[in-house]
Amino acid sequence: MMWYAYTSIVIFLLFLLFMPKHLTLKEIYYSAGILGFGAWIGDALVGDVFKAFQLGPSRQTYLIDHIFISFVPLAIGIIYLNFLSVKKSILFKWGWVVFAFLCEWGAVASGYMINKGWQTWYSIPVFIFVFIFYLPWHLKLMRTLE
């Protein structure tokens, strides 16, 4: 079950390092702050306050769990923004909704994420908001403020 966290982190790290960069360093920096904050707030509220899910095999939070929640959602968002352009179709955006859902489903299926009152499909409206509305707006705002 812990293999899911380690594998995800390595795959996303390698992809981030070797993908062709279409974002500036400033855009990556700003987006990392926003995405990281959002991931931590979501994890703290849903996972810790409401106890709706747990990462890892134990109730205790380990360093790998902090690294996973800090890095994987952030990496998915940065990769999405990196390849997002005005010319991208709505199908591109919906593909990322499906991809994010499959990543979460993989965490549950591998046993790394244990749902406790949470259903994996509950995240779909969040993914729709993030990939269809929020991140395209975020990128447009960043580029108009420069």
C-alpha positions as CSV (number, residue, x, y, z in Angstrom):
1,M,0.0,0.0,0.0
2,M,2.8,2.4,0.7
3,W,4.2,1.7,-2.7
4,Y,1.4,3.9,-4.2
5,A,2.7,7.0,-2.4
6,Y,6.3,6.4,-3.3
7,T,5.6,5.5,-6.9
8,S,3.3,8.5,-7.4
9,I,5.8,10.9,-6.0
10,V,8.7,9.6,-8.2
11,I,6.6,9.5,-11.4
12,F,5.3,13.1,-10.9
13,L,8.7,14.4,-9.9
14,L,10.3,12.9,-13.0
15,F,7.5,14.2,-15.2
16,L,7.9,17.7,-13.7
17,L,11.6,17.7,-14.2
18,F,11.6,16.5,-17.8
19,M,8.4,18.0,-19.3
20,P,8.8,20.9,-21.7
21,K,8.2,24.0,-19.7
22,H,5.5,26.4,-21.0
23,L,5.1,28.2,-17.6
24,T,7.6,30.8,-16.4
25,L,9.3,30.2,-13.1
26,K,7.2,32.9,-11.6
27,E,4.0,31.2,-12.7
28,I,5.2,27.9,-11.3
29,Y,6.1,29.6,-8.0
30,Y,2.7,31.3,-7.7
31,S,0.8,28.3,-8.7
32,A,2.7,26.0,-6.4
33,G,1.7,28.2,-3.4
34,I,-1.9,28.3,-4.4
35,L,-2.2,24.6,-5.2
36,G,-0.2,23.5,-2.1
37,F,-2.3,25.7,0.1
38,G,-5.5,24.3,-1.4
39,A,-4.3,20.7,-1.0
40,W,-3.4,21.2,2.7
41,I,-6.7,23.0,3.5
42,G,-8.6,20.2,1.8
43,D,-6.7,17.5,3.5
44,A,-6.9,19.2,6.9
45,L,-10.6,19.8,6.7
46,V,-11.9,16.6,5.1
47,G,-9.2,14.2,6.4
48,D,-8.3,15.6,9.8
49,V,-11.3,17.7,11.0
50,F,-14.1,15.6,9.5
51,K,-12.1,12.3,9.7
52,A,-13.6,11.3,6.3
53,F,-10.4,9.6,5.1
54,Q,-7.0,8.5,6.2
55,L,-3.7,8.4,4.3
56,G,-1.4,5.4,5.0
57,P,-2.0,2.2,6.9
58,S,-2.1,3.8,10.4
59,R,-4.0,6.5,12.1
60,Q,-0.6,8.2,12.8
61,T,0.5,10.6,10.1
62,Y,4.0,9.8,8.8
63,L,6.5,12.0,6.8
64,I,5.6,10.2,3.6
65,D,1.9,11.2,4.0
66,H,2.9,14.9,4.4
67,I,5.2,14.6,1.3
68,F,2.4,12.9,-0.7
69,I,-0.3,15.5,0.1
70,S,2.2,18.3,-0.4
71,F,3.6,17.2,-3.7
72,V,1.1,15.0,-5.7
73,P,-1.9,17.4,-6.0
74,L,0.5,20.3,-6.6
75,A,2.3,18.4,-9.3
76,I,-0.9,17.4,-11.0
77,G,-2.0,21.1,-11.0
78,I,1.4,22.4,-12.3
79,I,1.4,19.8,-15.1
80,Y,-2.1,20.7,-16.1
81,L,-1.3,24.4,-16.1
82,N,1.9,23.8,-18.0
83,F,0.0,22.3,-20.9
84,L,-3.2,24.4,-20.7
85,S,-3.6,27.0,-23.4
86,V,-6.5,29.0,-24.8
87,K,-6.6,26.5,-27.7
88,K,-7.1,23.5,-25.4
89,S,-10.6,22.0,-25.8
90,I,-13.1,21.3,-23.1
91,L,-12.2,17.6,-23.7
92,F,-8.7,18.3,-22.5
93,K,-10.0,19.8,-19.2
94,W,-12.5,16.9,-18.7
95,G,-9.7,14.5,-19.3
96,W,-7.9,16.0,-16.3
97,V,-11.0,15.6,-14.2
98,V,-11.0,11.9,-15.1
99,F,-7.2,11.6,-14.5
100,A,-7.4,13.2,-11.0
101,F,-10.3,10.9,-10.1
102,L,-8.3,7.9,-11.3
103,C,-5.4,9.0,-9.2
104,E,-7.6,9.2,-6.1
105,W,-9.3,5.9,-7.0
106,G,-5.8,4.3,-7.3
107,A,-4.9,5.5,-3.8
108,V,-8.1,3.9,-2.4
109,A,-7.7,0.7,-4.5
110,S,-4.1,0.3,-3.4
111,G,-5.1,0.7,0.3
112,Y,-3.0,3.8,0.7
113,M,-6.1,6.0,1.2
114,I,-8.8,4.6,3.5
115,N,-12.3,6.2,3.1
116,K,-14.2,6.6,6.4
117,G,-17.5,8.1,5.4
118,W,-16.0,9.6,2.2
119,Q,-16.8,8.1,-1.2
120,T,-14.2,8.6,-3.9
121,W,-16.8,10.0,-6.3
122,Y,-17.4,12.9,-3.8
123,S,-14.2,14.4,-5.2
124,I,-15.6,14.7,-8.7
125,P,-17.3,18.1,-8.1
126,V,-14.1,19.4,-6.6
127,F,-12.1,18.2,-9.7
128,I,-14.7,19.8,-12.0
129,F,-14.4,23.1,-10.2
130,V,-10.6,23.0,-10.1
131,F,-9.9,21.8,-13.7
132,I,-12.8,23.3,-15.6
133,F,-13.1,26.7,-13.8
134,Y,-10.6,27.6,-11.2
135,L,-7.2,26.7,-12.8
136,P,-8.0,28.2,-16.3
137,W,-9.1,31.4,-14.5
138,H,-6.0,31.3,-12.3
139,L,-3.7,31.0,-15.3
140,K,-5.5,33.8,-17.1
141,L,-5.3,36.1,-14.0
142,M,-1.6,35.4,-13.6
143,R,-0.9,36.3,-17.2
144,T,-3.0,39.5,-17.2
145,L,-1.3,40.7,-14.0
146,E,2.2,40.4,-15.4
